[in-house]
Amino acid sequence: MKTVYIAISADILHHGHINLIKEASKNGKLIVGVLKDEAIATYKRLPVLDYESRCSIIKNIVGVDEVVPQKTLDYTDNLRKYKPDYVFHGDDWQEGIQSKIRQNVINTLKEWGGELIEIPYTKDVSIDKLNNIVKNVGSVSESRRSKLKTLLSLKPIVRTMEAHNGLSALVVENAKVSKDEKINSFDAIWVSSLTDSTAKGKPDIELVDMTSRMNTINEIMEVSTKPIILDGDTGGLIEHFVFNIKTIERMGVSAIIIEDKMGLKKNSLFGTEVEQTQDSIEHFCEKISAGKKALRTDDFMIIARIESLILKQGMDDAIKRAKAYIDAGADGIMIHSREKSPNEIFEFCEKYQEFGSHIPLVVVPTSFNQVYEDEFAKRGVSIVIYANHLIRSAYPAMMDTANLILEKERCLEADEKCLSIKKILTLIPDQ
C-alpha cells in the first residue's frame, strides 16, 4: 500500500484543508504531520489551540490513518523517517516565503523516488483574512497580556523590537524574512522611554509622563497584536508604581522593566559620564514586592534591570542584586552594559545560570551588537530587545529626503526615497 504525507498546522481548518485530506487519502495510507506549537510560533501568530487539541481534531477526520508530530516547518526529518510515496500540498507555496521549504521537499523525495503532488489552492478561502480575524480576537487585553509567557515557553529566544507610534508598530507587526528554511519575524514590541520621548521631541528624563506613555501604548495596540514590554524607567515612587502597573496590566501590557536607579532619569548609555545613583538593594526589592502584590493576574511580568555593570559597581554586585531581586519576586532579570565587547555580559550569563536559569534573562545589545541571537540563547538569554533601531534609522532617512528637496528645490528626486502615495494610502488597514 502506498504511503501519503501531508503537513498541517490545524489551527484554522476550512474546507480547503478537508479537500486536501480527501484527495491525499485516495492515494494510500495517509500520515498527517501536525506542526508543534513551537513550529507554528516561528512563522505566524501563536496557535489558538495547543498541539494535543489540534491532533485530536485531525485524528477524527475521515481519511486520516495516522497523526504524527512535525517539529519544524521543514519536512525533511519526517520525510526521511516515514519515506512516503507521495507528499500532498496546495499549489500556493510555489512562490513566496514557503518556496524554499517546497524545494527541500522535492529534493528529499528524490532520495527514494517519492513524488510531490500539488492540488489547486482553494480560491474562495482567504487564510490571511481568517488569520486576521483570529489575530484581532487575540489582541484583546486578556489574550495579549499572556502571550509573552507563552512565547517564553515555546521559543529559545523572544526577539523584540522597539516601536514608538502606530506606524513603527506596523513595521514590527509585518516585518518577515525567510532565511535558512526558517521564517524570522519579531515576537514582541518594546515601548522605550527613550524612543517615545524622542518621537515627541522631548529629552529622555521622564519628562513624558505615564499618561502620555499610555497614549502611545494605545496607539500601538490599535494596529498590532504582539505582546508589549514597557520600559518603566525606575518605576518612580513605590506608591505611584503600584497604581501605574495595575493600569498597564489592565490595558493588556505583558511586562514592565524597571531599573535599579534613583533620582532624575539619565540614559544608561551615558554610564559614569553623568551622575547616576543606584538604588539600594533593600529599597528596590521593596518596590518589586509591592508591585507583585498589586497585580491582579499571573500573566503580567515585572522584570528587574540591573545597572551595576553600567555604573562600574562590579560583577559581584550585579550577581548579588540578581539573587535578591529574584527572591523579592522578579519575573525576569535584565542585565545591561555599555561595553562594545560582550565579555562581561557573557560572564554574567554564565554565573546567572548557576542560580537563575528558571527566571528569564533579558539583554539589550545596543553596544555589544556583534552577538548573534543563537549565541545569546546558548548562554541562557530568553529575551533580546532591539531597543531604539527603528527611530534611529527613521531620522537619517527623513533628513536625507528633506535635504535633497532643499538642494534640488523640487521633490522629483526625492520620490525614489519615498513610499508611493498608493502604498501609503493602503498601508493602514481599513483606511
Residue, then its C-alpha position, 0 to 999 in steps of 0.5 A: m500500500k502506498t504511503v501519503y504525507i501531508a503537513i498541517s498546522a490545524d489551527i484554522l481548518h476550512h474546507g480547503h484543508i478537508n479537500l486536501i485530506k480527501e484527495a491525499s487519502k485516495n492515494g494510500k495510507l495517509i500520515v498527517g504531520v501536525l506542526k508543534d506549537e513551537a513550529i507554528a510560533t516561528y512563522k505566524r501568530l501563536p496557535v489558538l489551540d495547543y498541539e494535543s487539541r489540534c491532533s485530536i481534531i485531525k485524528n477524527i477526520v475521515g481519511v486520516d490513518e495516522v497523526v504524527p508530530q512535525k517539529t519544524l516547518d521543514y519536512t525533511d526529518n519526517l520525510r526521511k523517517y516515514k519515506p512516503d510515496y507521495v507528499f500532498h500540498g496546495d499549489d500556493w507555496q510555489e512562490g513566496i516565503q514557503s518556496k524554499i521549504r517546497q524545494n527541500v521537499i522535492n529534493t528529499l523525495k528524490e532520495w527514494g523516488g517519492e513524488l510531490i503532488e500539488i492540488p489547486y489552492t482553494k480560491d474562495v478561502s482567504i487564510d490571511k483574512l481568517n488569520n486576521i480575524v483570529k489575530n484581532v480576537g487575540s489582541v484583546s487585553e486578556s489574550r495579549r497580556s499572556k502571550l509573552k509567557t507563552l512565547l517564553s515557553l515555546k521559543p529559545i529566544v523572544r526577539t523584540m523590537e522597539a516601536h514608538n507610534g502606530l506606524s513603527a508598530l506596523v513595521v514590527e507587526n509585518a516585518k518577515v524574512s525567510k532565511d535558512e528554511k526558517i521564517n524570522s519575524f519579531d515576537a514582541i514590541w518594546v515601548s522605550s522611554l527613550t524612543d517615545s520621548t524622542a518621537k515627541g521631541k522631548p529629552d529622555i528624563e521622564l519628562v513624558d509622563m505615564t499618561s502620555r506613555m499610555n497614549t502611545i501604548n494605545e496607539i500601538m495596540e490599535v494596529s498590532t497584536k504582539p505582546i508589549i514590554l514597557d520600559g518603566d524607567t525606575g518605576g518612580l515612587i513605590e506608591h505611584f508604581v503600584f497604581n501605574i502597573k495595575t493600569i498597564e496590566r489592565m490595558g493588556v501590557s505583558a511586562i514592565i522593566i524597571e531599573d535599579k536607579m534613583g533620582l532624575k532619569k539619565n540614559s544608561l548609555f551615558g554610564t559614569e559620564v553623568e551622575q547616576t545613583q543606584d538604588s539600594i538593594e533593600h529599597f528596590c526589592e521593596k518596590i518589586s514586592a509591592g508591585k507583585k502584590a498589586l497585580r491582579t493576574d499571573d500573566f503580567m511580568i515585572i522584570a528587574r534591570i540591573e545597572s551595576l555593570i553600567l555604573k562600574q559597581g562590579m560583577d559581584d554586585a550585579i550577581k548579588r542584586a540578581k539573587a535578591y531581586i529574584d527572591a523579592g519576586a522578579d519575573g525576569i532579570m535584565i542585565h545591561s552594559r555599555e561595553k562594545s565587547p560582550n565579555e562581561i555580559f557573557e560572564f554574567c550569563e554564565k554565573y546567572q545560570e548557576f542560580g537563575s536559569h528558571i527566571p528569564l534573562v533579558v539583554v539589550p545589545t545596543s553596544f555589544n551588537q556583534v552577538y548573534e541571537d543563537e549565541f545569546a540563547k546558548r548562554g541562557v538569554s530568553i529575551v533580546i530587545y532591539a531597543n531604539h533601531l527603528i527611530r534611529s534609522a527613521y531620522p537619517a532617512m527623513m533628513d536625507t529626503a528633506n535635504l535633497i528637496l532643499e538642494k534640488e528645490r523640487c521633490l522629483e528626486a526625492d520620490e525614489k526615497c519615498l513610499s508611493i502615495k498608493k502604498i501609503l494610502t493602503l498601508i493602514p488597514d481599513q483606511 
